[in-house]
Amino acid sequence: MSTLLGTTLNRRYRLEARIGAGGMSTVYRALDETLQRRVAIKLMNREVLADSAQLERFRREARAVAQLSHPHIVGVIDAGEDEGRPYIVFEYVEGETLKERIRRGGRLPIPEAVAYAIEIARALGAAHARHIVHRDVKPQNVLIDEEGASKVTDFGIARTLDEEGLTADGRVLGTTDYVSPEQALGQPVTGQSDLYSLGVVLYEMLTGEVPFRGESQVAVAMKHVREMLPEIQAKRPEISAALAAVIDRATAKRLQDRYVNDAELIADLEDVLAIETARTGDGGGQVTNVLDSLPARKRSRVPFQLRHPRGTAPLVLAVLAIS
C-alpha cells in the first residue's frame, strides 16, 4: 500500500499519508490539488475488486453518505474510480477518534460523555430520517475534531431500510463489542439497533471500558443477546439515576423496551445533560456548545455561568452549536 503514497488519483488527489486500513479499503490523507485543501480518501483495495458484493457495499457507502448533510457527520465531497479502483473523498477531520480519546484519558467527565452522546444521536437521527441505518456505531467511527466536536463516519456497512439483499444470509456485520441483540442474531436491523450501540458507546465513555469481554467476537455478541449490561452506578457511583435509566432503556434487549426513535433518546439525554451539568458544575468545552443548543426550557435549568463561561460570547457558541 505504501507504494501509492505520492501518486495522484484522476490527476487531482495526491495521496500523502495512510491513516487507516481495513480488509476492504485503505484511508489516506490526500491533497486536493484543484482546490488546494486536505481531504480523506477511502480507496478500495485491489484484492477485493473481484468481489462484486464488496464492490457494491463500497459504492453504496458513497451513495448513502452523499445524501447526508449534518454538522456531526463526516461529509462526502466526491467519488470516482482510478484505473478501475473506486474511491470516496471525505472532508478531512484533524483530531482523533473517540476510541483514542478514551484510551488516552480514560473515562470522560459525565457531562462531556452525555454531550457527545447527544451529538452522535443527532447525527444518527439525520441518517435515520433518510432511512439509512449505520449498523456499526462505535467509538472508532466517531471523530473528535480540534474544536472538540464529534463527527460520525464510516457508513461502510450502512444500508437503507428499503434495500434487500447483501446481508440476507444473516451474517453479523459490525463490531460485536457494540452490536445489538437483533443484529447479533441476524435479525432485521433498524434505527433502534443503532441506538442500542450508542447506549453501549455511552457506557464506555462513562466507565472507560466496554461492558462485555469474551474469548471470541461471537462470545461477546451472545452476551449482548443474553446478559444485561453491568450496573453502571456500581462502576461509577456518582452517575445519576436519570442517566443510568437512559442507558438501561437504550440498551434494552427487547425492542419494545428500547427507545422507539432518536428524538425520544435525544430528549432524555438533553434532560440528563442539564441535570449533570448543574450537579457537577462542569460546563466547559464541548458541553457548553451542546448546552447552548438545548431548548430554552432545558437550558434555563443550568446556572448561567455554566452556560456562558466568562469570556465566551454566547452568540459565537450558538453558531458553533447549530445542529
C-alpha positions as CSV (number, residue, x, y, z in Angstrom):
1,M,0.0,0.0,0.0
2,S,2.8,2.4,0.8
3,T,3.9,2.4,-2.9
4,L,0.7,4.5,-3.6
5,L,2.0,7.4,-1.5
6,G,2.8,10.3,-3.7
7,T,0.6,9.1,-6.6
8,T,-2.4,11.2,-7.8
9,L,-5.9,9.8,-8.4
10,N,-7.5,11.1,-11.6
11,R,-4.9,13.9,-11.8
12,R,-6.5,15.6,-8.8
13,Y,-6.0,13.9,-5.4
14,R,-2.4,13.3,-4.3
15,L,-2.0,10.6,-1.6
16,E,0.2,11.9,1.2
17,A,-0.2,9.5,4.1
18,R,-2.0,6.3,5.1
19,I,-4.2,7.0,8.1
20,G,-6.3,3.8,8.3
21,A,-6.7,0.4,6.7
22,G,-9.2,-2.5,6.6
23,G,-9.9,-5.6,4.7
24,M,-11.9,-3.8,2.0
25,S,-10.3,-0.4,1.8
26,T,-7.5,1.9,2.9
27,V,-7.9,5.5,4.0
28,Y,-5.4,8.2,3.0
29,R,-4.8,11.8,3.8
30,A,-4.6,13.5,0.5
31,L,-4.2,16.9,-1.1
32,D,-7.0,18.1,-3.5
33,E,-4.7,19.8,-6.0
34,T,-7.6,21.6,-7.7
35,L,-8.9,23.3,-4.5
36,Q,-5.6,23.1,-2.5
37,R,-7.1,21.6,0.5
38,R,-6.6,18.4,2.5
39,V,-9.2,15.6,2.2
40,A,-9.5,12.0,3.3
41,I,-9.8,9.3,0.6
42,K,-11.1,5.8,1.1
43,L,-9.6,3.7,-1.7
44,M,-10.8,0.2,-2.3
45,N,-8.1,-2.5,-2.0
46,R,-7.1,-4.3,-5.2
47,E,-7.5,-7.7,-3.6
48,V,-11.3,-7.3,-3.2
49,L,-12.1,-5.7,-6.6
50,A,-13.2,-9.0,-8.0
51,D,-15.8,-9.4,-5.1
52,S,-19.0,-8.0,-6.5
53,A,-20.7,-7.9,-3.1
54,Q,-17.8,-5.9,-1.6
55,L,-17.7,-3.6,-4.6
56,E,-21.4,-2.9,-4.2
57,R,-21.0,-2.2,-0.5
58,F,-18.3,0.3,-1.2
59,R,-20.3,2.1,-3.9
60,R,-23.4,2.0,-1.6
61,E,-21.5,3.8,1.1
62,A,-20.8,6.7,-1.3
63,R,-24.4,6.9,-2.3
64,A,-25.7,6.7,1.3
65,V,-23.4,9.3,2.9
66,A,-23.7,11.6,-0.1
67,Q,-27.4,12.0,0.9
68,L,-26.5,13.3,4.4
69,S,-25.6,16.8,5.3
70,H,-25.2,17.3,9.1
71,P,-22.6,19.1,11.2
72,H,-21.9,15.9,13.1
73,I,-21.5,13.6,10.1
74,V,-18.3,13.5,8.1
75,G,-19.4,14.7,4.6
76,V,-18.7,13.2,1.2
77,I,-17.0,15.6,-1.2
78,D,-16.5,13.4,-4.3
79,A,-16.4,9.8,-5.5
80,G,-14.9,8.2,-8.6
81,E,-12.6,5.5,-9.9
82,D,-9.0,5.4,-10.9
83,E,-7.7,2.6,-13.0
84,G,-10.7,0.6,-12.0
85,R,-10.4,1.2,-8.3
86,P,-13.3,3.1,-6.7
87,Y,-12.7,5.7,-4.1
88,I,-14.6,8.1,-1.9
89,V,-13.4,11.6,-1.0
90,F,-14.4,12.8,2.5
91,E,-13.8,16.0,4.4
92,Y,-10.6,15.7,6.4
93,V,-11.1,15.9,10.1
94,E,-8.0,16.9,12.1
95,G,-8.1,15.3,15.5
96,E,-8.6,11.8,17.0
97,T,-11.3,9.1,17.2
98,L,-13.5,8.9,20.3
99,K,-11.8,5.5,21.0
100,E,-8.4,7.1,21.0
101,R,-9.8,9.8,23.3
102,I,-11.0,7.2,25.8
103,R,-7.7,5.2,25.6
104,R,-5.7,8.3,26.1
105,G,-7.6,9.8,29.0
106,G,-9.8,7.1,30.4
107,R,-13.4,7.7,31.2
108,L,-14.8,11.0,30.3
109,P,-16.3,13.7,32.6
110,I,-20.0,12.8,32.9
111,P,-21.4,16.0,31.2
112,E,-18.9,15.6,28.3
113,A,-19.9,12.0,27.7
114,V,-23.6,13.0,27.6
115,A,-22.8,15.9,25.3
116,Y,-21.1,13.6,22.8
117,A,-24.0,11.1,23.0
118,I,-26.4,13.9,22.1
119,E,-24.2,14.9,19.1
120,I,-24.0,11.3,17.9
121,A,-27.7,10.8,18.4
122,R,-28.5,13.9,16.3
123,A,-26.2,12.6,13.6
124,L,-27.9,9.2,13.6
125,G,-31.3,10.9,13.6
126,A,-30.4,12.7,10.4
127,A,-29.4,9.4,8.8
128,H,-32.5,7.5,10.1
129,A,-34.7,10.3,8.7
130,R,-33.4,9.2,5.3
131,H,-34.0,5.6,6.1
132,I,-30.2,4.9,6.5
133,V,-29.1,2.7,9.3
134,H,-25.4,3.0,10.2
135,R,-25.1,-0.6,11.6
136,D,-21.6,-0.1,13.0
137,V,-21.8,2.7,15.7
138,K,-18.7,2.5,17.8
139,P,-16.1,5.0,19.2
140,Q,-13.7,4.1,16.4
141,N,-16.3,5.6,14.0
142,V,-16.6,8.9,15.8
143,L,-14.0,11.6,15.1
144,I,-13.3,14.4,17.5
145,D,-12.1,17.5,15.7
146,E,-9.7,20.1,17.0
147,E,-12.5,22.2,18.4
148,G,-13.9,19.2,20.3
149,A,-17.0,18.5,18.2
150,S,-17.8,14.9,17.2
151,K,-18.5,13.6,13.7
152,V,-19.8,10.2,12.8
153,T,-18.0,8.5,10.0
154,D,-17.7,5.1,8.2
155,F,-21.1,4.2,6.9
156,G,-19.3,1.3,5.1
157,I,-21.9,-1.2,6.2
158,A,-24.8,1.1,6.2
159,R,-27.9,0.2,4.2
160,T,-31.2,1.7,3.6
161,L,-34.3,0.2,5.3
162,D,-35.8,-0.3,1.8
163,E,-32.8,-2.2,0.4
164,E,-32.9,-6.0,0.1
165,G,-30.0,-8.5,-0.1
166,L,-26.4,-8.1,0.8
167,T,-26.8,-9.3,4.4
168,A,-29.7,-11.6,3.7
169,D,-27.6,-14.6,4.7
170,G,-27.7,-13.5,8.3
171,R,-24.0,-12.6,8.7
172,V,-23.3,-10.2,11.6
173,L,-21.7,-7.1,10.2
174,G,-20.2,-4.7,12.7
175,T,-18.1,-4.8,15.8
176,T,-19.6,-7.1,18.4
177,D,-18.4,-5.0,21.4
178,Y,-21.3,-2.7,20.5
179,V,-23.7,-5.0,18.5
180,S,-27.4,-5.0,19.2
181,P,-29.0,-8.3,20.1
182,E,-31.1,-8.4,16.9
183,Q,-28.1,-7.8,14.7
184,A,-26.1,-10.4,16.6
185,L,-28.9,-12.9,15.8
186,G,-29.0,-11.9,12.1
187,Q,-32.5,-10.4,12.5
188,P,-33.8,-7.3,10.8
189,V,-31.9,-4.1,11.8
190,T,-33.5,-0.7,12.2
191,G,-32.6,2.6,13.7
192,Q,-33.3,1.2,17.2
193,S,-30.2,-1.1,16.6
194,D,-28.0,2.0,16.2
195,L,-29.5,3.4,19.4
196,Y,-28.5,0.3,21.3
197,S,-25.0,0.6,20.0
198,L,-24.9,4.3,21.0
199,G,-26.0,3.2,24.5
200,V,-23.0,0.9,24.7
201,V,-20.7,3.7,23.5
202,L,-22.1,6.0,26.2
203,Y,-21.4,3.2,28.7
204,E,-17.8,3.1,27.6
205,M,-17.4,6.8,27.6
206,L,-18.6,6.8,31.3
207,T,-16.7,3.8,32.5
208,G,-13.6,3.7,30.2
209,E,-14.4,0.1,29.2
210,V,-16.8,-1.9,27.1
211,P,-19.4,-3.8,29.1
212,F,-18.6,-7.3,27.9
213,R,-15.5,-9.4,27.3
214,G,-15.2,-12.8,25.8
215,E,-12.9,-15.4,24.3
216,S,-14.2,-14.5,20.8
217,Q,-16.3,-12.0,19.0
218,V,-19.2,-14.5,18.9
219,A,-19.0,-15.0,22.6
220,V,-19.2,-11.2,23.1
221,A,-22.1,-11.0,20.7
222,M,-24.0,-13.7,22.6
223,K,-23.6,-11.7,25.9
224,H,-25.3,-8.8,24.2
225,V,-28.2,-11.2,23.4
226,R,-28.4,-12.8,26.8
227,E,-26.9,-10.6,29.5
228,M,-27.8,-7.2,30.9
229,L,-25.1,-4.7,30.9
230,P,-23.2,-4.5,34.2
231,E,-24.7,-1.9,36.5
232,I,-23.1,1.4,35.6
233,Q,-23.6,3.0,39.0
234,A,-21.6,0.2,40.6
235,K,-18.7,1.2,38.4
236,R,-19.2,4.9,38.8
237,P,-21.5,5.7,41.7
238,E,-21.7,9.5,41.0
239,I,-23.7,8.8,37.9
240,S,-27.3,10.0,38.4
241,A,-30.3,7.6,38.4
242,A,-31.6,9.6,35.5
243,L,-28.5,8.9,33.4
244,A,-28.4,5.2,34.4
245,A,-32.1,4.9,33.3
246,V,-31.3,6.3,29.9
247,I,-28.5,3.7,29.4
248,D,-30.8,0.9,30.6
249,R,-33.5,1.9,28.2
250,A,-31.2,2.5,25.2
251,T,-29.6,-1.0,25.7
252,A,-32.8,-2.9,26.5
253,K,-32.8,-6.4,24.9
254,R,-36.4,-6.2,23.7
255,L,-37.2,-3.6,21.0
256,Q,-40.5,-2.8,22.8
257,D,-38.5,-1.8,25.9
258,R,-35.9,0.3,24.0
259,Y,-36.2,3.9,22.7
260,V,-38.5,4.0,19.7
261,N,-36.6,6.7,17.9
262,D,-33.8,9.2,18.1
263,A,-36.0,12.0,19.2
264,E,-37.0,10.2,22.4
265,L,-33.4,9.4,23.3
266,I,-32.2,12.9,22.5
267,A,-34.9,14.4,24.6
268,D,-33.9,12.3,27.6
269,L,-30.2,13.0,27.0
270,E,-30.8,16.7,26.9
271,D,-32.6,16.5,30.3
272,V,-29.8,14.5,31.7
273,L,-27.2,17.0,30.4
274,A,-28.9,19.8,32.2
275,I,-29.1,17.8,35.4
276,E,-25.5,16.5,35.3
277,T,-24.0,19.9,34.4
278,A,-25.9,21.7,37.2
279,R,-24.9,18.9,39.6
280,T,-21.2,18.7,38.8
281,G,-20.6,22.3,37.9
282,D,-18.7,21.1,34.8
283,G,-19.9,23.1,31.8
284,G,-16.7,23.6,29.8
285,G,-15.5,22.7,26.4
286,Q,-18.0,20.9,24.1
287,V,-20.5,20.7,26.9
288,T,-21.0,24.5,26.6
289,N,-21.7,24.2,22.9
290,V,-24.3,21.5,23.3
291,L,-25.9,23.3,26.3
292,D,-26.4,26.3,24.1
293,S,-28.2,24.2,21.5
294,L,-30.8,22.9,24.0
295,P,-34.4,24.1,24.1
296,A,-34.7,27.2,26.2
297,R,-36.7,25.5,29.0
298,K,-34.0,22.9,29.4
299,R,-31.1,25.3,29.1
300,S,-32.6,27.5,31.8
301,R,-32.1,24.7,34.4
302,V,-28.4,25.1,34.1
303,P,-26.7,28.0,36.1
304,F,-26.0,30.9,33.8
305,Q,-22.3,30.9,34.5
306,L,-22.1,27.3,33.3
307,R,-23.9,28.1,30.1
308,H,-21.8,31.1,29.3
309,P,-18.3,30.8,30.9
310,R,-16.6,34.1,31.5
311,G,-15.0,35.5,28.3
312,T,-17.1,33.3,26.0
313,A,-19.6,35.0,23.7
314,P,-23.0,33.4,23.8
315,L,-23.6,34.3,20.1
316,V,-20.4,32.5,19.0
317,L,-21.4,29.4,21.0
318,A,-24.8,29.4,19.3
319,V,-23.3,29.5,15.9
320,L,-20.9,26.7,16.7
321,A,-23.7,24.5,18.2
322,I,-26.2,24.6,15.4
323,S,-27.3,21.1,14.6
